[in-house]
Amino acid sequence: MQDKLPETNQAHAYTPLLLGALAVPLFVWSAFNAGYFDLDSESFIIPLAVFFGAPLAALGAFWAREAHFFRSTMAGAFGGFWLTYGLYLWLRQTGVIENSTAHMVALFFTAWAVTFAILWLGSVREAWTYSLVSLGSAVMLVLLAIAYFGGGTTFRDIGGWVGFVTAGLAWYASLAEILNLEYRRPVLPTDWTWFRGIRPGHR
């Protein structure tokens, strides 16, 4: 019979799912923001946002609600963002929302930027991977808000590249959690305690 994971690791077991639910739609969406594809086709991300990112993040929030307060909150925020933005794109595509303006979208991004900034401030005692993912999400949304408020395509392009970096950080954190749990030892660093284990002469 397979050994049961230590209690300290069980609180991390849902984290790769949460980070993957963030990274996949974010990576694809960032390609539109960075100018690789026309924003008129942005509805392409609806399935990833509504049927992948949002529900898996919501499951992560549910599983983590007792084990880890911060990560449950983080998962809920990511799930809420993908659900609301995906549904906005869906309703706009179907004509239910017809008169949305760039400033309305900018206000939407501003509200979520504040939310992720709060998450970043709350992550100072967490693993640095979660802190960087929260910070990257906040910075990306600030740049997109500036672009939609009239700052020009340069801010949107930079926001897209920040989104690429943030998605990469989320994928790295997901891989690190998987390897660290599977091998039952620190394989890839997610916080500074990892480096104490590679000091010369450390047992």
N, C-alpha and C positions, 0 to 999 in steps of 0.2 A: 504494500500500500504506500502511496506517495506521502511523504512527510507533509504535515500541515505547515503552512507558512507561519512564521513568527507573527505575533500580534502586531508588532510595529510595522510589518510589511503589509498586513492585510489592509491597513488604512490607505495604502498606496495602490492596491490592486486595480482599482477602477481608473487610475490616472491616465494610462496610455490611451484608453478609449476616449476620454475627455479631450486630450490633446490632439488626437487624430480627428475628432469631430470638429475641432477648430481649424486645424491645418489644411485639410483637403479643400473645403469650400473657399477658405481664405486665399490659398495659392491660386486657384482658378480665377477668383474674383479680381485678384491683384493684376492678373494679365490684362484685364479690361481697363483697370485704372491706370496701368502703366503705358497704355496706348498700343498694346499688341493687337487688340481687337476693338471693333467699333462698339461704343457704348449702347448703340441701338440694339445690339444683340445681347445685352447684359442679362436678359431673362434666361439665358442659358444656364445660369447658376441656380435657378429656382429649385430644381430637384436636389442638388447638393445641399442647399441652405435649409429647405423645408423638410426634406425626407431623410437627410443624413445628419447634417450638423446640429439642427435643433433637437430632434428626438434623442440622439445619443448623448448630447450634453445634458438634456433633462434627466435621462437615466443616471448619468454620472452624479448629478446633483442629488437625486433620490438615494442612491447607494451611499453617498458620502455624508448624508445629513447628520448622522450620529458619530461617524468616525473622524471627520475632519471638517470643522465649520468653514474655514476659509475656502477650501477647495470645493465644497458644496456651493458656496456663494459664487465662486468663480465659474463653475460649470453652469449654474443657473443664468448668470449674466451672458455667457457666450451663447447658450441656447436661446435666450430671449432675443439677442441681437439677430441671430440667423433666422429665427421664426418671423420677427417683425419685418426685417428687410426683405426676406424672401417673399412674404405675403404682399408687401408693398409692390414689388416687381410684378408679382402675379396679378394683382388687382389693376395695376397700370396697364399691363399687357391686355387684359380682358376688357378694358374700357370702364371698369367700375370707378377707378380714379382717373379723371380726365384732365383736371386743371392744376396738377401739382407743379410748383415752380422750383427753380434751382435753389432759391432761398429756403423753401420748405425742406428740401432734402438736406441743405446745409444745417438747418436747425436740428433735424433728426440726428445727423452725425455729431453735432455739438453735444447733444444730450447724452449720446452713448460715449463720447470722448470723456465727459465728466465721470460717467459711471466707471469706465476702465481706469481713469486716473485715481479714483477712490480705491479700486481694487489694487492698483500698484502701491498706493500708500499703505494699504493693509497687508501687503505682501513682504514687508521689510524683514519679517522674522521667518519667512518661508524660504524654500530653496530658490537660489538665484534664477533658475530656469523659469519658474512661475512669475517671478518679479519682472524679468525681461519680456516675457510674453505679454504680460499686462501692460507694461510700459510701451512696448511696440504697438499694441492695439490702440492705445490712447493717442500716441503720436500720429499714427496713420489716419485716425479719424479726425484729428485736428487739421491735418494737411488737406484732407478731403473736404472738410467743412470750409476751409479758407478758399479752396478751389471753387466750390459751389456758391460761395458768397460773392464771387467775382474776382478771385485772385488769379485765375487763368489756369491753363492746362499744365503749366510747370509744376504747380503744387499738387495737382492730381497725379502727374507722372511720378513725382517723388513719393507721394503717398502709396502708389502702387508698388514701388520698390521697397518701401518700408514694410508693406504687407508681405512681400516675398521673404524678406529677412525674418519677419515675425513667424510666418508659416514654417520656415526652416528651423527656427528655434523650437517651435512646438513639436515638430517631427523629431528633432534631436532629443528633446525631453521625453517624448514618448518612447523612443528607442532606448534611452538610458534607463527608464523605469522598467521596461521589459527585460533587458539584460540583467539589471541589478536584482530583479525578482527571480528570474529563472536560474541564475548562477548563485543566488543567495549570498552575494558579496558585492561590494562596489566595483563595477566594471567601467562605467562612464560616470563622470562627476555631474551631480545635480546641485551640490552645495559644497561649501568649503571644507566640511569634515572629510571629504574624500581624499584631499591632499595630505591629510595627516597619516593616511594609510600607506603612502608611498615614500615616506621619509626613509633614508638609509638606516638600517638597523631596526626598523619598526617591526614589531611582531603582532 
